[in-house]
């Protein structure tokens, strides 16, 4: 076992000379075996080793005996001991958590406090190859996302240092043999055999069946976990690049907008991950109600030929599609939809989502033009008229312009802020010819003479 662990440490660069290493020790064979190994290498690696132990108060006198056992063992091995006691069950009841989850939260909080206080480089934990098998099987049963199907990481950032798991290279049996060979008599937690705990069920009911089929299942699981983690790290990097390329974030509004056609050029595996990156940006804490079904709704929405649609997500998040734009926004921060397409009431008033109003009437006279008043010769356009937000490829022409010009260029020339362009109202006829970019440009058709006109007045209302 010693050779396998040493090789694993070198392969993954888990330690460096002169490091301060904290070891989580419960008294069981895994953590005690790990501590013994590190103590054996303490001189050659010049390690400063400290032991951490937490009494969860779940097993009465047995738990107290485990705690004392670790404390006495550390004293005999010359290891600084840092211990604490916490009523896990009371915390679980108060927070509505399972005992397993509550114990983990408290344990890692204690570990992090000690990591920071002692300015440690590493926190070494005794997870082994069999734990890896159990974790992957549990994930397989309850996980519907490839992103979440990962095993126990060999290392990860924690506090001011890193968590390392050197024993993932070996099995539970190898650790127990190592303890016996070195005269170590670890404590045995009786709850490890109670099958009411989820992990124990897989440990005693499922994993033995897999070992019958593959005696090296722990090694297989560790290799699978490592390759999955490498692949996911690469895909996440690519997804971040895609998000930076096609998504516009507006922090003050808690809003994100993407160009659907550009987004669809990326592979679906990146689309999925980009979707989750956007959610992580918008939500302070991801709600429990989110599931893979929301991911599928999102993918269906961007593939749909429909021009306009809205999805409702947990905690008031909305996804609004308008043509080639998809906006994520919280209803409380954006009372009006950013994108719209409405048919003008003639005669009558048309209320826009931002509170502005278009008032249309028929007239036979044309008054002096203003940026917020338009006269349209009835015989020169196709009715009904509409007001909408812009679409990709929108162009218009006006008096004195040769050919036509993209609306994007008009906005740039007029120095219209980027966040205002997507919701800017545009009047079009029924053939989608742009007649009026309100406040900015009017088409050639509206400048022509006629016997009857539609007069449209724009009022900013409560903007």
C-alpha positions, -999 to 999 in steps of 0.1 A, spaced: 0 0 0 28 24 9 43 22 -25 10 28 -43 2 58 -22 36 73 -26 34 69 -64 -1 84 -64 11 115 -44 40 120 -68 17 116 -99 -8 142 -87 18 164 -69 -1 162 -36 27 173 -13 58 194 -12 87 195 12 82 216 42 44 216 39 21 220 69 -5 192 66 -37 189 86 -52 154 88 -88 148 95 -88 118 119 -119 100 132 -102 70 147 -112 46 120 -87 26 99 -88 50 69 -79 82 87 -56 65 112 -38 46 84 -33 79 65 -20 97 96 5 69 103 18 70 67 23 107 68 41 105 102 63 78 87 73 102 59 74 133 82 112 134 83 120 127 47 93 152 35 100 177 63 63 178 70 46 198 99 16 175 107 -14 184 128 -44 162 135 -80 174 135 -108 155 152 -145 163 157 -169 146 181 -203 147 165 -220 136 197 -241 110 178 -230 79 195 -227 89 232 -199 72 251 -186 55 219 -180 88 202 -163 102 232 -140 71 234 -131 76 197 -122 112 204 -100 103 233 -84 75 213 -73 99 186 -61 124 212 -40 98 230 -26 84 197 -15 119 186 2 125 219 21 92 216 31 99 180 42 135 188 14 151 166 -3 184 176 -40 176 183 -69 200 176 -103 187 187 -138 200 191 -173 187 200 -205 196 184 -242 185 188 -248 175 152 -283 161 158 -295 194 173 -281 213 143 -297 188 119 -331 192 135 -328 230 136 -318 233 99 -341 205 86 -311 185 74 -303 148 73 -278 137 99 -253 129 72 -255 163 56 -255 182 89 -224 162 101 -206 170 68 -214 208 70 -202 210 106 -171 189 99 -159 210 69 -166 242 87 -144 231 115 -117 220 90 -118 253 72 -115 273 104 -84 253 113 -69 256 78 -71 293 80 -60 297 116 -30 274 112 -22 287 77 -19 251 65 -10 241 30 -30 209 29 -59 191 45 -54 154 40 -86 132 42 -88 94 42 -112 88 13 -102 56 -5 -108 37 -37 -140 20 -24 -154 54 -14 -148 64 -50 -168 34 -63 -197 42 -39 -198 78 -49 -199 71 -86 -226 45 -82 -247 69 -61 -242 97 -86 -253 73 -114 -285 65 -97 -296 101 -89 -279 123 -114 -293 132 -148 -265 155 -159 -230 146 -172 -217 177 -155 -227 164 -121 -215 128 -127 -181 131 -111 -164 112 -84 -144 124 -53 -117 148 -65 -81 140 -57 -76 176 -48 -95 208 -46 -90 243 -32 -100 247 4 -95 276 28 -61 290 21 -48 257 9 -59 224 -8 -77 193 2 -58 162 -8 -69 125 -8 -38 103 -11 -57 70 -3 -79 71 -34 -51 50 -49 -59 20 -26 -89 0 -13 -104 -3 21 -90 -38 24 -54 -26 17 -57 1 44 -70 -24 70 -41 -47 61 -16 -19 65 -30 -10 100 -27 -47 110 9 -50 97 19 -19 117 2 -29 149 -25 -2 147 -58 -11 163 -82 16 149 -117 22 163 -147 8 144 -178 29 141 -208 6 144 -230 30 124 -209 21 93 -229 -12 92 -263 4 96 -280 3 62 -304 31 70 -277 55 58 -277 60 20 -240 54 16 -240 23 38 -266 8 16 -245 11 -15 -214 0 5 -229 -33 17 -255 -41 -10 -243 -28 -43 -205 -24 -44 -198 -61 -34 -217 -72 -65 -195 -49 -87 -164 -63 -70 -175 -98 -80 -175 -87 -116 -143 -67 -114 -119 -71 -86 -101 -39 -96 -133 -18 -97 -117 8 -73 -89 14 -97 -114 16 -126 -135 40 -107 -106 63 -99 -95 63 -135 -130 71 -147 -134 99 -121 -101 115 -131 -108 114 -169 -143 128 -163 -129 156 -143 -103 164 -170 -129 164 -197 -153 186 -177 -126 211 -169 -119 215 -206 -156 218 -215 -161 244 -188 -132 264 -201 -147 263 -236 -182 272 -223 -168 302 -204 -153 314 -237 -186 310 -255 -204 330 -228 -179 358 -230 -184 358 -268 -222 358 -271 -238 368 -238 -242 404 -225 -245 407 -187 -261 437 -171 -252 434 -134 -273 463 -121 -304 446 -137 -294 410 -129 -300 404 -166 -283 385 -194 -290 386 -231 -277 363 -258 -278 362 -296 -295 329 -304 -280 324 -339 -245 329 -325 -252 307 -295 -265 279 -317 -232 277 -335 -216 261 -304 -219 224 -298 -248 214 -275 -225 202 -248 -212 238 -245 -247 252 -247 -257 232 -217 -227 244 -197 -231 280 -208 -267 278 -196 -256 268 -161 -229 295 -161 -256 321 -168 -277 307 -140 -248 308 -116 -243 344 -125 -279 355 -121 -289 335 -90 -272 343 -57 -279 307 -47 -292 281 -71 -327 271 -60 -335 235 -53 -364 236 -77 -340 238 -107 -337 205 -125 -325 191 -158 -360 197 -171 -353 235 -170 -322 228 -190 -342 209 -216 -368 237 -218 -340 262 -225 -325 241 -253 -360 236 -268 -366 273 -267 -335 282 -286 -341 255 -312 -378 265 -317 -388 282 -350 -412 304 -329 -401 340 -329 -415 349 -294 -419 328 -263 -414 331 -225 -403 305 -199 -408 309 -161 -380 296 -139 -379 295 -101 -377 326 -79 -392 349 -106 -365 343 -133 -379 346 -168 -365 336 -202 -379 358 -229 -373 350 -266 -380 377 -292 -367 367 -326 -330 362 -323 -326 375 -288 -330 356 -256 -331 375 -223 -328 361 -188 -343 386 -163 -360 387 -129 -395 399 -131 -391 421 -101 -362 440 -117 -378 442 -152 -416 448 -149 -419 451 -187 -407 426 -212 -378 439 -232 -389 425 -265 -424 430 -280 -444 429 -312 -478 447 -311 -504 457 -337 -512 494 -337 -547 505 -328 -559 529 -355 -575 551 -344 -566 545 -307 -538 541 -282 -511 513 -280 -494 509 -247 -458 497 -248 -443 475 -220 -421 504 -207 -451 527 -201 -447 547 -233 -478 552 -256 -484 555 -293 -516 574 -303 -528 570 -339 -554 589 -358 -565 594 -394 -561 629 -408 -561 646 -442 -536 673 -432 -499 671 -423 -485 693 -396 -449 702 -389 -428 671 -384 -411 664 -350 -389 634 -339 -419 620 -320 -447 625 -345 -451 607 -378 -474 611 -408 -479 580 -431 -496 583 -465 -523 556 -463 -520 545 -499 -481 540 -496 -480 513 -470 -497 479 -462 -519 477 -432 -522 469 -404 -493 487 -388 -471 472 -361 -447 484 -334 -419 460 -325 -383 457 -313 -355 451 -337 -345 419 -354 -312 408 -368 -307 421 -403 -331 451 -399 -324 478 -424 -341 510 -434 -337 539 -458 -346 576 -455 -347 607 -476 -312 616 -489 -297 581 -482 -285 560 -511 -296 524 -505 -303 513 -470 -285 511 -437 -285 486 -408 -303 497 -377 -272 487 -357 -253 514 -376 -280 540 -370 -279 533 -332 -241 536 -332 -242 569 -352 -268 582 -327 -248 570 -297 -277 551 -283 -265 530 -253 -263 493 -259 -288 484 -232 -315 506 -248 -312 493 -284 -329 459 -279 -361 475 -266 -362 506 -289 -397 508 -306 -399 505 -343 -430 511 -364 -434 488 -395 -461 480 -420 -476 446 -425 -449 436 -449 -423 445 -422 -410 475 -440 -395 499 -414 -414 532 -414 -401 548 -382 -372 543 -358 -389 564 -332 -371 596 -323 -343 588 -348 -352 581 -384 -383 581 -407 -385 562 -440 -388 577 -475 -424 565 -477 -435 587 -449 -421 618 -467 -444 613 -497 -476 632 -504 -511 616 -500 -548 623 -497 -551 607 -463 -526 601 -435 -522 581 -403 -507 604 -377 -488 586 -349 -477 605 -318 -452 590 -294 -454 598 -256 -427 586 -233 -453 582 -205 -438 572 -172 -403 564 -185 
